[in-house]
Amino acid sequence: MEFKNEFPVVNPMIVYREEFDDWAVLFDPDTNETFGLDPVSSFIWKKLDGKHSIKTILSELEKECEGGIPEDAPKHVKEFLTDMEN
């Protein structure tokens, strides 16, 4: 799977609201849609600043997670980014 941007950036129109225990909610004012983010997705969202590559995000995620990350984590991160892009 190829991702369009190796240094992804969030849409500045999307409202990010962190709730409790690193769970968060995204709100798209253009569509009135909301999306829930678990702590891992929230961690990734915060790194989407155009300064972090996908590889760097995965590396920082691995450092953050006790016990490491699953082998297929890169696939899941790219799927999450594709979902967010869509």
C-alpha positions, -999 to +999 in steps of 0.1 A: +000+000+000+014+034-010+005+064+011+002+097-007+022+117+019+051+103+039+048+134+062+010+136+067-007+167+081-042+168+097-069+189+081-069+221+101-107+223+099-112+191+119-117+198+156-098+174+179-110+172+215-092+150+239-115+134+265-102+111+292-074+086+293-062+097+259-095+089+241-105+117+218-133+129+195-129+144+160-155+166+146-158+176+109-178+209+108-182+205+070-201+172+073-212+173+110-196+139+114-178+128+146-153+101+150-140+085+182-103+079+186-088+053+209-055+062+227-033+048+199-052+067+172-051+098+194-013+094+197-010+091+160-033+121+153-011+143+175+019+134+154+003+144+121+020+178+119+040+174+087+072+170+107+068+133+115+072+107+089+051+075+091+083+057+100+090+082+128+054+079+141+058+041+142+091+044+160+077+068+186+046+046+190+069+016+197+088+036+224+054+046+240+039+012+241+051-012+268+058-046+253+063-033+218+039-031+189+025-058+167+043-068+135+014-055+114+014-021+130+027-003+099-003-017+079-028-005+106-012+029+108-014+033+070-051+021+071-059+046+098-042+074+078-061+064+047-094+064+066-086+099+079-077+111+045-110+098+031 
